[in-house]
Amino acid sequence: MTVNKIGRPSKAPERIAQILRAARSVVAADGFANTTLSRVATAAGVQRTLVLHYFGSRDGLMQAFITDAVAEYGDNLLRLGADAPVEERVARMFEPGAYADRDDLVVWCELVALAAREPVVRQRLTNLWTNRWLPGLEQQLSAAYPAASPDRVAVTAYALACLFEAHWAFHLQGVNEPHRTEQAKQSAHTLLSALAAT
């Protein structure tokens, strides 16, 4: 007589998330160029063969990291203060906490620099911006300012994204005094006020 045993639940989602978190810490500490499967495996506390099992190669790991982990950064920013008025949500994008921690910001800047040299990375970031993040911001602005034309909404969303990116890049360069944060918020407020007036 055979007895059917219920199998253990797969640990794959948990392991993949663990490895991607480890990749984030290695990239933040050592940069993309120095991120190896061995370093990620050590940081994750798993064997290198397990990283290979889930991702196939270093390129596979890096592509998954960019697609899944990094996409989450932008998605989290779009959800920041989701129940608050849009003006308050935009202001929060310039405050500590917009990025979960400094490592997330460092990883993001590493990716931006890598996109200048690596077509695959550039294409993935282009897709995230043009198909996910900018349309998401435009959707939020359209809901908050229904009288604004789609063109004005798109211009404002892009200007806010540019302001946000520059603000945090300056932050890593040490231009991070509290009055700079206030200046960025005031600039964002000016953009939103102009959108409301259209």
LINBELLIN-V118650 format. One record per residue. N is the residue number from 1. RES is the residue in one small letter. OMEGA is omega in whole degrees, 0 to 359 (999 if undefined). Layout:
N/RES/OMEGA + N/RES/OMEGA
This chain:
1/m/178 + 2/t/177 + 3/v/177 + 4/n/179 + 5/k/176 + 6/i/181 + 7/g/176 + 8/r/176 + 9/p/181 + 10/s/176 + 11/k/184 + 12/a/181 + 13/p/179 + 14/e/180 + 15/r/180 + 16/i/178 + 17/a/179 + 18/q/181 + 19/i/178 + 20/l/175 + 21/r/178 + 22/a/178 + 23/a/178 + 24/r/182 + 25/s/179 + 26/v/179 + 27/v/180 + 28/a/182 + 29/a/190 + 30/d/183 + 31/g/181 + 32/f/184 + 33/a/183 + 34/n/179 + 35/t/180 + 36/t/176 + 37/l/181 + 38/s/180 + 39/r/179 + 40/v/179 + 41/a/179 + 42/t/180 + 43/a/180 + 44/a/182 + 45/g/179 + 46/v/177 + 47/q/178 + 48/r/180 + 49/t/178 + 50/l/176 + 51/v/177 + 52/l/180 + 53/h/184 + 54/y/188 + 55/f/175 + 56/g/182 + 57/s/176 + 58/r/179 + 59/d/178 + 60/g/178 + 61/l/182 + 62/m/178 + 63/q/178 + 64/a/179 + 65/f/181 + 66/i/185 + 67/t/187 + 68/d/186 + 69/a/184 + 70/v/177 + 71/a/180 + 72/e/179 + 73/y/181 + 74/g/179 + 75/d/178 + 76/n/178 + 77/l/179 + 78/l/179 + 79/r/184 + 80/l/180 + 81/g/189 + 82/a/182 + 83/d/182 + 84/a/174 + 85/p/185 + 86/v/180 + 87/e/179 + 88/e/179 + 89/r/179 + 90/v/179 + 91/a/180 + 92/r/180 + 93/m/182 + 94/f/182 + 95/e/172 + 96/p/183 + 97/g/175 + 98/a/169 + 99/y/183 + 100/a/177 + 101/d/183 + 102/r/180 + 103/d/178 + 104/d/179 + 105/l/178 + 106/v/179 + 107/v/179 + 108/w/181 + 109/c/174 + 110/e/180 + 111/l/180 + 112/v/179 + 113/a/180 + 114/l/180 + 115/a/178 + 116/a/184 + 117/r/187 + 118/e/182 + 119/p/181 + 120/v/179 + 121/v/180 + 122/r/181 + 123/q/180 + 124/r/179 + 125/l/177 + 126/t/179 + 127/n/179 + 128/l/180 + 129/w/189 + 130/t/183 + 131/n/187 + 132/r/189 + 133/w/179 + 134/l/176 + 135/p/178 + 136/g/178 + 137/l/178 + 138/e/180 + 139/q/179 + 140/q/180 + 141/l/178 + 142/s/179 + 143/a/182 + 144/a/183 + 145/y/187 + 146/p/180 + 147/a/182 + 148/a/179 + 149/s/178 + 150/p/178 + 151/d/180 + 152/r/178 + 153/v/181 + 154/a/179 + 155/v/181 + 156/t/179 + 157/a/180 + 158/y/179 + 159/a/177 + 160/l/178 + 161/a/178 + 162/c/179 + 163/l/179 + 164/f/181 + 165/e/181 + 166/a/180 + 167/h/183 + 168/w/174 + 169/a/175 + 170/f/180 + 171/h/179 + 172/l/180 + 173/q/177 + 174/g/176 + 175/v/190 + 176/n/179 + 177/e/181 + 178/p/181 + 179/h/176 + 180/r/177 + 181/t/179 + 182/e/178 + 183/q/178 + 184/a/179 + 185/k/179 + 186/q/178 + 187/s/178 + 188/a/179 + 189/h/178 + 190/t/178 + 191/l/180 + 192/l/178 + 193/s/178 + 194/a/178 + 195/l/180 + 196/a/183 + 197/a/182 + 198/t/999
